[in-house]
Amino acid sequence: LNCSNCSNIFCVQKSRVHVIKSLVLAAHYITYSQMSEGNFIPAYDWKNMRDAPLTSIQEGEDANAAALLALAATYQRIKSNAAAEDAANATSQQRPPASTPTFPRGMATRVLEAALHAMTYFDRHARQTRSG
């Protein structure tokens, strides 16, 4: 698994590949866990292969907020990665090697759409509390 035949266990290229692969998997999981209203399946019971029941309303709200936060962070990473690639391509006349890790085409749009849909859900379900 060493890139460029290096033996460095903390290889920057290798860790970048793992980060991008992990973010892609996480983004797919979260976007496919989004329900038609815009909220997310809050928990999954992997042992029984089904949605897990919630123990409280607060738990569901926390899970939805965490999913939205993860989408926002993933979107930011995708966009910053694309900007860095564009800058590198502008200064270099040659194309990056095929082994250079990138996010799948269209992923930024899908993640942005999911985040906006979640924000719409939060907007529809917002309520005034005693503290404001």
Secondary structure, DSSP 8 states (H G I E B T S, - for coil): --GGG---TT-HHHHHHHHHHHHHHHHHHHHHTB-TTS-B---EETTTTEE---S-HHHHHHHHHHHHHHHHHHHHHHHHHHHHHHHHHHH-SS---TTS----TTHHHHHHHHHHHHHHHHHHT----TT-
